[in-house]
Amino acid sequence: MESLALSANEEAISIQPAFTSHLNVPNIAMVPIADAGATWDLFVVWQRGKIGSALQTLLRELNMKTQ
């Protein structure tokens, strides 16, 4: 997973699905978000005009507008 590699190199943090918690990646600390009321500001970036079905599904689930 590229985002884990970025995190390991101190270039980023990432929010991963629970199924990645078993991975043993050097220099990575995985901490579950246990607070059901936890909130954060989130933005999604994609290449203009390139909205595939997976991205459409994600945006729909996040209740985001595509324009």
PDB file of N, H, CA, C and O in Angstrom:
ATOM      1  N   MET A   1       0.837  -1.177   0.000  1.00  0.00           N
ATOM      2  CA  MET A   1       0.000   0.000   0.000  1.00  0.00           C
ATOM      3  C   MET A   1       0.884   1.243   0.000  1.00  0.00           C
ATOM      4  O   MET A   1       1.693   1.457   0.903  1.00  0.00           O
ATOM      5  N   GLU A   2       0.712   2.026  -1.002  1.00  0.00           N
ATOM      6  H   GLU A   2       0.055   1.853  -1.736  1.00  0.00           H
ATOM      7  CA  GLU A   2       1.536   3.216  -1.178  1.00  0.00           C
ATOM      8  C   GLU A   2       1.386   4.203  -0.027  1.00  0.00           C
ATOM      9  O   GLU A   2       2.365   4.818   0.396  1.00  0.00           O
ATOM     10  N   SER A   3       0.164   4.358   0.483  1.00  0.00           N
ATOM     11  H   SER A   3      -0.631   3.858   0.140  1.00  0.00           H
ATOM     12  CA  SER A   3      -0.027   5.323   1.574  1.00  0.00           C
ATOM     13  C   SER A   3       0.713   4.890   2.839  1.00  0.00           C
ATOM     14  O   SER A   3       1.164   5.741   3.605  1.00  0.00           O
ATOM     15  N   LEU A   4       0.847   3.589   3.070  1.00  0.00           N
ATOM     16  H   LEU A   4       0.481   2.897   2.448  1.00  0.00           H
ATOM     17  CA  LEU A   4       1.624   3.130   4.223  1.00  0.00           C
ATOM     18  C   LEU A   4       3.098   3.432   4.023  1.00  0.00           C
ATOM     19  O   LEU A   4       3.792   3.790   4.975  1.00  0.00           O
ATOM     20  N   ALA A   5       3.585   3.293   2.801  1.00  0.00           N
ATOM     21  H   ALA A   5       3.022   3.002   2.027  1.00  0.00           H
ATOM     22  CA  ALA A   5       4.984   3.622   2.514  1.00  0.00           C
ATOM     23  C   ALA A   5       5.235   5.107   2.749  1.00  0.00           C
ATOM     24  O   ALA A   5       6.269   5.479   3.306  1.00  0.00           O
ATOM     25  N   LEU A   6       4.308   5.953   2.333  1.00  0.00           N
ATOM     26  H   LEU A   6       3.468   5.651   1.881  1.00  0.00           H
ATOM     27  CA  LEU A   6       4.453   7.393   2.577  1.00  0.00           C
ATOM     28  C   LEU A   6       4.468   7.685   4.074  1.00  0.00           C
ATOM     29  O   LEU A   6       5.268   8.494   4.546  1.00  0.00           O
ATOM     30  N   SER A   7       3.593   7.034   4.809  1.00  0.00           N
ATOM     31  H   SER A   7       2.944   6.377   4.426  1.00  0.00           H
ATOM     32  CA  SER A   7       3.553   7.235   6.256  1.00  0.00           C
ATOM     33  C   SER A   7       4.846   6.779   6.911  1.00  0.00           C
ATOM     34  O   SER A   7       5.349   7.439   7.820  1.00  0.00           O
ATOM     35  N   ALA A   8       5.382   5.664   6.461  1.00  0.00           N
ATOM     36  H   ALA A   8       4.973   5.128   5.722  1.00  0.00           H
ATOM     37  CA  ALA A   8       6.629   5.147   7.035  1.00  0.00           C
ATOM     38  C   ALA A   8       7.787   6.098   6.812  1.00  0.00           C
ATOM     39  O   ALA A   8       8.728   6.123   7.605  1.00  0.00           O
ATOM     40  N   ASN A   9       7.734   6.874   5.754  1.00  0.00           N
ATOM     41  H   ASN A   9       6.969   6.853   5.110  1.00  0.00           H
ATOM     42  CA  ASN A   9       8.800   7.824   5.438  1.00  0.00           C
ATOM     43  C   ASN A   9       8.507   9.213   5.988  1.00  0.00           C
ATOM     44  O   ASN A   9       9.161  10.182   5.603  1.00  0.00           O
ATOM     45  N   GLU A  10       7.526   9.318   6.888  1.00  0.00           N
ATOM     46  H   GLU A  10       6.995   8.531   7.201  1.00  0.00           H
ATOM     47  CA  GLU A  10       7.149  10.562   7.547  1.00  0.00           C
ATOM     48  C   GLU A  10       6.665  11.630   6.586  1.00  0.00           C
ATOM     49  O   GLU A  10       6.793  12.821   6.866  1.00  0.00           O
ATOM     50  N   GLU A  11       6.118  11.221   5.471  1.00  0.00           N
ATOM     51  H   GLU A  11       6.014  10.253   5.244  1.00  0.00           H
ATOM     52  CA  GLU A  11       5.591  12.179   4.511  1.00  0.00           C
ATOM     53  C   GLU A  11       4.078  12.334   4.617  1.00  0.00           C
ATOM     54  O   GLU A  11       3.515  13.266   4.044  1.00  0.00           O
ATOM     55  N   ALA A  12       3.413  11.436   5.341  1.00  0.00           N
ATOM     56  H   ALA A  12       3.871  10.679   5.806  1.00  0.00           H
ATOM     57  CA  ALA A  12       1.955  11.496   5.387  1.00  0.00           C
ATOM     58  C   ALA A  12       1.420  10.656   6.529  1.00  0.00           C
ATOM     59  O   ALA A  12       2.136   9.848   7.121  1.00  0.00           O
ATOM     60  N   ILE A  13       0.170  10.860   6.821  1.00  0.00           N
ATOM     61  H   ILE A  13      -0.412  11.516   6.340  1.00  0.00           H
ATOM     62  CA  ILE A  13      -0.582   9.937   7.660  1.00  0.00           C
ATOM     63  C   ILE A  13      -1.667   9.372   6.765  1.00  0.00           C
ATOM     64  O   ILE A  13      -1.966   9.945   5.717  1.00  0.00           O
ATOM     65  N   SER A  14      -2.252   8.274   7.155  1.00  0.00           N
ATOM     66  H   SER A  14      -2.010   7.808   8.006  1.00  0.00           H
ATOM     67  CA  SER A  14      -3.330   7.720   6.340  1.00  0.00           C
ATOM     68  C   SER A  14      -4.356   7.055   7.229  1.00  0.00           C
ATOM     69  O   SER A  14      -4.041   6.566   8.314  1.00  0.00           O
ATOM     70  N   ILE A  15      -5.576   7.044   6.757  1.00  0.00           N
ATOM     71  H   ILE A  15      -5.832   7.441   5.875  1.00  0.00           H
ATOM     72  CA  ILE A  15      -6.656   6.323   7.415  1.00  0.00           C
ATOM     73  C   ILE A  15      -6.900   5.090   6.562  1.00  0.00           C
ATOM     74  O   ILE A  15      -7.216   5.188   5.376  1.00  0.00           O
ATOM     75  N   GLN A  16      -6.749   3.931   7.183  1.00  0.00           N
ATOM     76  H   GLN A  16      -6.493   3.851   8.146  1.00  0.00           H
ATOM     77  CA  GLN A  16      -6.848   2.659   6.478  1.00  0.00           C
ATOM     78  C   GLN A  16      -8.017   1.847   7.019  1.00  0.00           C
ATOM     79  O   GLN A  16      -8.433   2.038   8.161  1.00  0.00           O
ATOM     80  N   PRO A  17      -8.541   0.950   6.209  1.00  0.00           N
ATOM     81  CA  PRO A  17      -9.588   0.046   6.706  1.00  0.00           C
ATOM     82  C   PRO A  17      -9.008  -0.925   7.734  1.00  0.00           C
ATOM     83  O   PRO A  17      -7.808  -1.200   7.729  1.00  0.00           O
ATOM     84  N   ALA A  18      -9.853  -1.432   8.602  1.00  0.00           N
ATOM     85  H   ALA A  18     -10.827  -1.209   8.607  1.00  0.00           H
ATOM     86  CA  ALA A  18      -9.417  -2.305   9.689  1.00  0.00           C
ATOM     87  C   ALA A  18      -8.676  -3.539   9.192  1.00  0.00           C
ATOM     88  O   ALA A  18      -7.812  -4.055   9.900  1.00  0.00           O
ATOM     89  N   PHE A  19      -8.990  -4.023   7.997  1.00  0.00           N
ATOM     90  H   PHE A  19      -9.692  -3.604   7.422  1.00  0.00           H
ATOM     91  CA  PHE A  19      -8.344  -5.252   7.537  1.00  0.00           C
ATOM     92  C   PHE A  19      -6.854  -5.084   7.278  1.00  0.00           C
ATOM     93  O   PHE A  19      -6.159  -6.081   7.085  1.00  0.00           O
ATOM     94  N   THR A  20      -6.341  -3.860   7.268  1.00  0.00           N
ATOM     95  H   THR A  20      -6.906  -3.050   7.425  1.00  0.00           H
ATOM     96  CA  THR A  20      -4.901  -3.665   7.098  1.00  0.00           C
ATOM     97  C   THR A  20      -4.158  -3.702   8.435  1.00  0.00           C
ATOM     98  O   THR A  20      -2.928  -3.647   8.459  1.00  0.00           O
ATOM     99  N   SER A  21      -4.887  -3.796   9.535  1.00  0.00           N
ATOM    100  H   SER A  21      -5.886  -3.841   9.515  1.00  0.00           H
ATOM    101  CA  SER A  21      -4.247  -3.718  10.853  1.00  0.00           C
ATOM    102  C   SER A  21      -3.309  -4.885  11.133  1.00  0.00           C
ATOM    103  O   SER A  21      -2.465  -4.782  12.023  1.00  0.00           O
ATOM    104  N   HIS A  22      -3.425  -5.976  10.414  1.00  0.00           N
ATOM    105  H   HIS A  22      -4.110  -6.061   9.690  1.00  0.00           H
ATOM    106  CA  HIS A  22      -2.541  -7.129  10.630  1.00  0.00           C
ATOM    107  C   HIS A  22      -1.184  -6.975   9.946  1.00  0.00           C
ATOM    108  O   HIS A  22      -0.267  -7.753  10.211  1.00  0.00           O
ATOM    109  N   LEU A  23      -1.049  -5.984   9.075  1.00  0.00           N
ATOM    110  H   LEU A  23      -1.794  -5.352   8.861  1.00  0.00           H
ATOM    111  CA  LEU A  23       0.208  -5.799   8.348  1.00  0.00           C
ATOM    112  C   LEU A  23       1.306  -5.353   9.306  1.00  0.00           C
ATOM    113  O   LEU A  23       1.083  -4.516  10.180  1.00  0.00           O
ATOM    114  N   ASN A  24       2.460  -5.909   9.134  1.00  0.00           N
ATOM    115  H   ASN A  24       2.642  -6.589   8.424  1.00  0.00           H
ATOM    116  CA  ASN A  24       3.611  -5.547   9.956  1.00  0.00           C
ATOM    117  C   ASN A  24       4.559  -4.732   9.084  1.00  0.00           C
ATOM    118  O   ASN A  24       5.406  -5.284   8.382  1.00  0.00           O
ATOM    119  N   VAL A  25       4.404  -3.419   9.137  1.00  0.00           N
ATOM    120  H   VAL A  25       3.716  -2.970   9.708  1.00  0.00           H
ATOM    121  CA  VAL A  25       5.185  -2.515   8.294  1.00  0.00           C
ATOM    122  C   VAL A  25       6.188  -1.772   9.182  1.00  0.00           C
ATOM    123  O   VAL A  25       5.787  -1.131  10.153  1.00  0.00           O
ATOM    124  N   PRO A  26       7.477  -1.849   8.866  1.00  0.00           N
ATOM    125  CA  PRO A  26       8.478  -1.134   9.677  1.00  0.00           C
ATOM    126  C   PRO A  26       8.186   0.371   9.720  1.00  0.00           C
ATOM    127  O   PRO A  26       7.773   0.960   8.721  1.00  0.00           O
ATOM    128  N   ASN A  27       8.403   0.979  10.879  1.00  0.00           N
ATOM    129  H   ASN A  27       8.738   0.500  11.691  1.00  0.00           H
ATOM    130  CA  ASN A  27       8.233   2.427  11.100  1.00  0.00           C
ATOM    131  C   ASN A  27       6.782   2.891  11.036  1.00  0.00           C
ATOM    132  O   ASN A  27       6.529   4.086  10.886  1.00  0.00           O
ATOM    133  N   ILE A  28       5.826   1.974  11.146  1.00  0.00           N
ATOM    134  H   ILE A  28       6.031   1.003  11.267  1.00  0.00           H
ATOM    135  CA  ILE A  28       4.407   2.336  11.107  1.00  0.00           C
ATOM    136  C   ILE A  28       3.773   2.011  12.452  1.00  0.00           C
ATOM    137  O   ILE A  28       3.955   0.919  12.990  1.00  0.00           O
ATOM    138  N   ALA A  29       3.026   2.973  12.989  1.00  0.00           N
ATOM    139  H   ALA A  29       2.879   3.860  12.552  1.00  0.00           H
ATOM    140  CA  ALA A  29       2.209   2.728  14.177  1.00  0.00           C
ATOM    141  C   ALA A  29       0.753   2.784  13.741  1.00  0.00           C
ATOM    142  O   ALA A  29       0.291   3.798  13.219  1.00  0.00           O
ATOM    143  N   MET A  30       0.045   1.704  13.954  1.00  0.00           N
ATOM    144  H   MET A  30       0.420   0.880  14.378  1.00  0.00           H
ATOM    145  CA  MET A  30      -1.383   1.668  13.593  1.00  0.00           C
ATOM    146  C   MET A  30      -2.189   1.851  14.866  1.00  0.00           C
ATOM    147  O   MET A  30      -2.070   1.071  15.811  1.00  0.00           O
ATOM    148  N   VAL A  31      -3.008   2.889  14.877  1.00  0.00           N
ATOM    149  H   VAL A  31      -3.105   3.522  14.109  1.00  0.00           H
ATOM    150  CA  VAL A  31      -3.808   3.231  16.044  1.00  0.00           C
ATOM    151  C   VAL A  31      -5.269   3.263  15.619  1.00  0.00           C
ATOM    152  O   VAL A  31      -5.636   4.053  14.749  1.00  0.00           O
ATOM    153  N   PRO A  32      -6.112   2.422  16.212  1.00  0.00           N
ATOM    154  CA  PRO A  32      -7.525   2.425  15.814  1.00  0.00           C
ATOM    155  C   PRO A  32      -8.220   3.718  16.239  1.00  0.00           C
ATOM    156  O   PRO A  32      -7.911   4.299  17.280  1.00  0.00           O
ATOM    157  N   ILE A  33      -9.150   4.144  15.421  1.00  0.00           N
ATOM    158  H   ILE A  33      -9.401   3.672  14.575  1.00  0.00           H
ATOM    159  CA  ILE A  33     -10.008   5.287  15.779  1.00  0.00           C
ATOM    160  C   ILE A  33     -11.181   4.685  16.538  1.00  0.00           C
ATOM    161  O   ILE A  33     -12.133   4.184  15.940  1.00  0.00           O
ATOM    162  N   ALA A  34     -11.100   4.741  17.857  1.00  0.00           N
ATOM    163  H   ALA A  34     -10.327   5.148  18.343  1.00  0.00           H
ATOM    164  CA  ALA A  34     -12.068   4.041  18.690  1.00  0.00           C
ATOM    165  C   ALA A  34     -13.281   4.889  19.049  1.00  0.00           C
ATOM    166  O   ALA A  34     -14.320   4.351  19.433  1.00  0.00           O
ATOM    167  N   ASP A  35     -13.164   6.187  18.931  1.00  0.00           N
ATOM    168  H   ASP A  35     -12.320   6.624  18.619  1.00  0.00           H
ATOM    169  CA  ASP A  35     -14.250   7.077  19.321  1.00  0.00           C
ATOM    170  C   ASP A  35     -15.298   7.110  18.222  1.00  0.00           C
ATOM    171  O   ASP A  35     -15.034   7.622  17.133  1.00  0.00           O
ATOM    172  N   ALA A  36     -16.492   6.566  18.491  1.00  0.00           N
ATOM    173  H   ALA A  36     -16.706   6.151  19.375  1.00  0.00           H
ATOM    174  CA  ALA A  36     -17.558   6.542  17.484  1.00  0.00           C
ATOM    175  C   ALA A  36     -17.978   7.950  17.079  1.00  0.00           C
ATOM    176  O   ALA A  36     -18.534   8.142  15.997  1.00  0.00           O
ATOM    177  N   GLY A  37     -17.720   8.929  17.928  1.00  0.00           N
ATOM    178  H   GLY A  37     -17.269   8.773  18.807  1.00  0.00           H
ATOM    179  CA  GLY A  37     -18.072  10.311  17.627  1.00  0.00           C
ATOM    180  C   GLY A  37     -16.946  11.094  16.972  1.00  0.00           C
ATOM    181  O   GLY A  37     -17.057  12.304  16.772  1.00  0.00           O
ATOM    182  N   ALA A  38     -15.860  10.403  16.638  1.00  0.00           N
ATOM    183  H   ALA A  38     -15.769   9.420  16.801  1.00  0.00           H
ATOM    184  CA  ALA A  38     -14.711  11.091  16.030  1.00  0.00           C
ATOM    185  C   ALA A  38     -15.117  11.685  14.686  1.00  0.00           C
ATOM    186  O   ALA A  38     -15.803  11.046  13.888  1.00  0.00           O
ATOM    187  N   THR A  39     -14.689  12.898  14.457  1.00  0.00           N
ATOM    188  H   THR A  39     -14.132  13.417  15.105  1.00  0.00           H
ATOM    189  CA  THR A  39     -14.971  13.566  13.187  1.00  0.00           C
ATOM    190  C   THR A  39     -13.683  14.183  12.660  1.00  0.00           C
ATOM    191  O   THR A  39     -12.733  14.393  13.414  1.00  0.00           O
ATOM    192  N   TRP A  40     -13.656  14.466  11.388  1.00  0.00           N
ATOM    193  H   TRP A  40     -14.428  14.296  10.776  1.00  0.00           H
ATOM    194  CA  TRP A  40     -12.514  15.116  10.774  1.00  0.00           C
ATOM    195  C   TRP A  40     -12.959  15.777   9.489  1.00  0.00           C
ATOM    196  O   TRP A  40     -13.970  15.401   8.895  1.00  0.00           O
ATOM    197  N   ASP A  41     -12.196  16.761   9.070  1.00  0.00           N
ATOM    198  H   ASP A  41     -11.375  17.066   9.552  1.00  0.00           H
ATOM    199  CA  ASP A  41     -12.424  17.382   7.773  1.00  0.00           C
ATOM    200  C   ASP A  41     -11.745  16.494   6.745  1.00  0.00           C
ATOM    201  O   ASP A  41     -10.614  16.049   6.942  1.00  0.00           O
ATOM    202  N   LEU A  42     -12.439  16.244   5.658  1.00  0.00           N
ATOM    203  H   LEU A  42     -13.357  16.605   5.498  1.00  0.00           H
ATOM    204  CA  LEU A  42     -11.943  15.327   4.656  1.00  0.00           C
ATOM    205  C   LEU A  42     -12.121  15.962   3.286  1.00  0.00           C
ATOM    206  O   LEU A  42     -13.151  16.577   3.008  1.00  0.00           O
ATOM    207  N   PHE A  43     -11.128  15.814   2.440  1.00  0.00           N
ATOM    208  H   PHE A  43     -10.292  15.314   2.665  1.00  0.00           H
ATOM    209  CA  PHE A  43     -11.310  16.216   1.060  1.00  0.00           C
ATOM    210  C   PHE A  43     -10.810  15.099   0.165  1.00  0.00           C
ATOM    211  O   PHE A  43      -9.888  14.362   0.511  1.00  0.00           O
ATOM    212  N   VAL A  44     -11.438  14.994  -0.987  1.00  0.00           N
ATOM    213  H   VAL A  44     -12.188  15.593  -1.268  1.00  0.00           H
ATOM    214  CA  VAL A  44     -11.116  13.953  -1.956  1.00  0.00           C
ATOM    215  C   VAL A  44     -10.637  14.651  -3.220  1.00  0.00           C
ATOM    216  O   VAL A  44     -11.271  15.597  -3.689  1.00  0.00           O
ATOM    217  N   VAL A  45      -9.532  14.193  -3.765  1.00  0.00           N
ATOM    218  H   VAL A  45      -9.017  13.425  -3.384  1.00  0.00           H
ATOM    219  CA  VAL A  45      -8.947  14.801  -4.955  1.00  0.00           C
ATOM    220  C   VAL A  45      -8.891  13.755  -6.061  1.00  0.00           C
ATOM    221  O   VAL A  45      -8.496  12.612  -5.830  1.00  0.00           O
ATOM    222  N   TRP A  46      -9.290  14.159  -7.264  1.00  0.00           N
ATOM    223  H   TRP A  46      -9.610  15.088  -7.452  1.00  0.00           H
ATOM    224  CA  TRP A  46      -9.195  13.266  -8.405  1.00  0.00           C
ATOM    225  C   TRP A  46      -8.918  14.075  -9.657  1.00  0.00           C
ATOM    226  O   TRP A  46      -9.106  15.291  -9.685  1.00  0.00           O
ATOM    227  N   GLN A  47      -8.475  13.390 -10.681  1.00  0.00           N
ATOM    228  H   GLN A  47      -8.323  12.402 -10.659  1.00  0.00           H
ATOM    229  CA  GLN A  47      -8.164  14.053 -11.939  1.00  0.00           C
ATOM    230  C   GLN A  47      -9.457  14.461 -12.624  1.00  0.00           C
ATOM    231  O   GLN A  47     -10.366  13.647 -12.787  1.00  0.00           O
ATOM    232  N   ARG A  48      -9.536  15.721 -13.022  1.00  0.00           N
ATOM    233  H   ARG A  48      -8.798  16.382 -12.890  1.00  0.00           H
ATOM    234  CA  ARG A  48     -10.735  16.253 -13.666  1.00  0.00           C
ATOM    235  C   ARG A  48     -11.133  15.364 -14.840  1.00  0.00           C
ATOM    236  O   ARG A  48     -10.299  14.993 -15.666  1.00  0.00           O
ATOM    237  N   GLY A  49     -12.419  15.031 -14.900  1.00  0.00           N
ATOM    238  H   GLY A  49     -13.096  15.332 -14.228  1.00  0.00           H
ATOM    239  CA  GLY A  49     -12.936  14.221 -15.988  1.00  0.00           C
ATOM    240  C   GLY A  49     -12.704  12.737 -15.833  1.00  0.00           C
ATOM    241  O   GLY A  49     -13.132  11.957 -16.684  1.00  0.00           O
ATOM    242  N   LYS A  50     -12.036  12.322 -14.766  1.00  0.00           N
ATOM    243  H   LYS A  50     -11.688  12.955 -14.074  1.00  0.00           H
ATOM    244  CA  LYS A  50     -11.715  10.906 -14.553  1.00  0.00           C
ATOM    245  C   LYS A  50     -12.464  10.389 -13.326  1.00  0.00           C
ATOM    246  O   LYS A  50     -11.853  10.158 -12.282  1.00  0.00           O
ATOM    247  N   ILE A  51     -13.762  10.209 -13.439  1.00  0.00           N
ATOM    248  H   ILE A  51     -14.258  10.398 -14.287  1.00  0.00           H
ATOM    249  CA  ILE A  51     -14.549   9.716 -12.313  1.00  0.00           C
ATOM    250  C   ILE A  51     -15.003   8.302 -12.634  1.00  0.00           C
ATOM    251  O   ILE A  51     -16.007   8.102 -13.318  1.00  0.00           O
ATOM    252  N   GLY A  52     -14.254   7.320 -12.133  1.00  0.00           N
ATOM    253  H   GLY A  52     -13.439   7.483 -11.578  1.00  0.00           H
ATOM    254  CA  GLY A  52     -14.577   5.915 -12.337  1.00  0.00           C
ATOM    255  C   GLY A  52     -15.662   5.452 -11.374  1.00  0.00           C
ATOM    256  O   GLY A  52     -16.096   6.207 -10.504  1.00  0.00           O
ATOM    257  N   SER A  53     -16.088   4.226 -11.535  1.00  0.00           N
ATOM    258  H   SER A  53     -15.736   3.613 -12.242  1.00  0.00           H
ATOM    259  CA  SER A  53     -17.191   3.714 -10.714  1.00  0.00           C
ATOM    260  C   SER A  53     -16.823   3.633  -9.230  1.00  0.00           C
ATOM    261  O   SER A  53     -17.664   3.909  -8.374  1.00  0.00           O
ATOM    262  N   ALA A  54     -15.577   3.259  -8.914  1.00  0.00           N
ATOM    263  H   ALA A  54     -14.894   3.035  -9.609  1.00  0.00           H
ATOM    264  CA  ALA A  54     -15.174   3.197  -7.502  1.00  0.00           C
ATOM    265  C   ALA A  54     -15.230   4.583  -6.861  1.00  0.00           C
ATOM    266  O   ALA A  54     -15.691   4.730  -5.729  1.00  0.00           O
ATOM    267  N   LEU A  55     -14.757   5.599  -7.590  1.00  0.00           N
ATOM    268  H   LEU A  55     -14.382   5.480  -8.510  1.00  0.00           H
ATOM    269  CA  LEU A  55     -14.800   6.971  -7.068  1.00  0.00           C
ATOM    270  C   LEU A  55     -16.240   7.444  -6.939  1.00  0.00           C
ATOM    271  O   LEU A  55     -16.589   8.094  -5.954  1.00  0.00           O
ATOM    272  N   GLN A  56     -17.070   7.131  -7.908  1.00  0.00           N
ATOM    273  H   GLN A  56     -16.786   6.603  -8.709  1.00  0.00           H
ATOM    274  CA  GLN A  56     -18.484   7.502  -7.825  1.00  0.00           C
ATOM    275  C   GLN A  56     -19.132   6.911  -6.576  1.00  0.00           C
ATOM    276  O   GLN A  56     -19.897   7.583  -5.885  1.00  0.00           O
ATOM    277  N   THR A  57     -18.820   5.656  -6.295  1.00  0.00           N
ATOM    278  H   THR A  57     -18.198   5.110  -6.857  1.00  0.00           H
ATOM    279  CA  THR A  57     -19.364   4.997  -5.109  1.00  0.00           C
ATOM    280  C   THR A  57     -18.885   5.680  -3.840  1.00  0.00           C
ATOM    281  O   THR A  57     -19.676   5.941  -2.934  1.00  0.00           O
ATOM    282  N   LEU A  58     -17.576   5.973  -3.772  1.00  0.00           N
ATOM    283  H   LEU A  58     -16.933   5.761  -4.508  1.00  0.00           H
ATOM    284  CA  LEU A  58     -17.027   6.658  -2.605  1.00  0.00           C
ATOM    285  C   LEU A  58     -17.704   8.005  -2.400  1.00  0.00           C
ATOM    286  O   LEU A  58     -18.122   8.320  -1.286  1.00  0.00           O
ATOM    287  N   LEU A  59     -17.817   8.796  -3.445  1.00  0.00           N
ATOM    288  H   LEU A  59     -17.477   8.540  -4.350  1.00  0.00           H
ATOM    289  CA  LEU A  59     -18.436  10.117  -3.330  1.00  0.00           C
ATOM    290  C   LEU A  59     -19.894  10.011  -2.907  1.00  0.00           C
ATOM    291  O   LEU A  59     -20.369  10.810  -2.100  1.00  0.00           O
ATOM    292  N   ARG A  60     -20.601   9.032  -3.448  1.00  0.00           N
ATOM    293  H   ARG A  60     -20.215   8.383  -4.104  1.00  0.00           H
ATOM    294  CA  ARG A  60     -21.998   8.839  -3.075  1.00  0.00           C
ATOM    295  C   ARG A  60     -22.104   8.489  -1.586  1.00  0.00           C
ATOM    296  O   ARG A  60     -22.962   9.019  -0.880  1.00  0.00           O
ATOM    297  N   GLU A  61     -21.225   7.591  -1.112  1.00  0.00           N
ATOM    298  H   GLU A  61     -20.528   7.161  -1.686  1.00  0.00           H
ATOM    299  CA  GLU A  61     -21.260   7.198   0.294  1.00  0.00           C
ATOM    300  C   GLU A  61     -20.864   8.347   1.219  1.00  0.00           C
ATOM    301  O   GLU A  61     -21.339   8.424   2.352  1.00  0.00           O
ATOM    302  N   LEU A  62     -20.007   9.229   0.745  1.00  0.00           N
ATOM    303  H   LEU A  62     -19.621   9.166  -0.176  1.00  0.00           H
ATOM    304  CA  LEU A  62     -19.612  10.394   1.540  1.00  0.00           C
ATOM    305  C   LEU A  62     -20.572  11.560   1.356  1.00  0.00           C
ATOM    306  O   LEU A  62     -20.395  12.623   1.950  1.00  0.00           O
ATOM    307  N   ASN A  63     -21.597  11.351   0.523  1.00  0.00           N
ATOM    308  H   ASN A  63     -21.741  10.488   0.040  1.00  0.00           H
ATOM    309  CA  ASN A  63     -22.594  12.407   0.239  1.00  0.00           C
ATOM    310  C   ASN A  63     -21.939  13.667  -0.302  1.00  0.00           C
ATOM    311  O   ASN A  63     -22.271  14.775   0.120  1.00  0.00           O
ATOM    312  N   MET A  64     -21.002  13.497  -1.243  1.00  0.00           N
ATOM    313  H   MET A  64     -20.733  12.597  -1.585  1.00  0.00           H
ATOM    314  CA  MET A  64     -20.284  14.629  -1.812  1.00  0.00           C
ATOM    315  C   MET A  64     -20.795  14.922  -3.205  1.00  0.00           C
ATOM    316  O   MET A  64     -21.264  14.038  -3.922  1.00  0.00           O
ATOM    317  N   LYS A  65     -20.691  16.179  -3.564  1.00  0.00           N
ATOM    318  H   LYS A  65     -20.310  16.897  -2.982  1.00  0.00           H
ATOM    319  CA  LYS A  65     -21.018  16.602  -4.922  1.00  0.00           C
ATOM    320  C   LYS A  65     -19.768  16.469  -5.798  1.00  0.00           C
ATOM    321  O   LYS A  65     -18.651  16.636  -5.310  1.00  0.00           O
ATOM    322  N   THR A  66     -19.951  16.170  -7.086  1.00  0.00           N
ATOM    323  H   THR A  66     -20.859  16.034  -7.482  1.00  0.00           H
ATOM    324  CA  THR A  66     -18.804  16.013  -7.977  1.00  0.00           C
ATOM    325  C   THR A  66     -18.447  17.312  -8.683  1.00  0.00           C
ATOM    326  O   THR A  66     -17.475  17.323  -9.438  1.00  0.00           O
ATOM    327  N   GLN A  67     -19.140  18.356  -8.494  1.00  0.00           N
ATOM    328  H   GLN A  67     -19.930  18.347  -7.881  1.00  0.00           H
ATOM    329  CA  GLN A  67     -18.821  19.636  -9.140  1.00  0.00           C
ATOM    330  C   GLN A  67     -18.583  20.689  -8.086  1.00  0.00           C
ATOM    331  O   GLN A  67     -18.299  21.840  -8.417  1.00  0.00           O
TER     332      GLN A  67
END
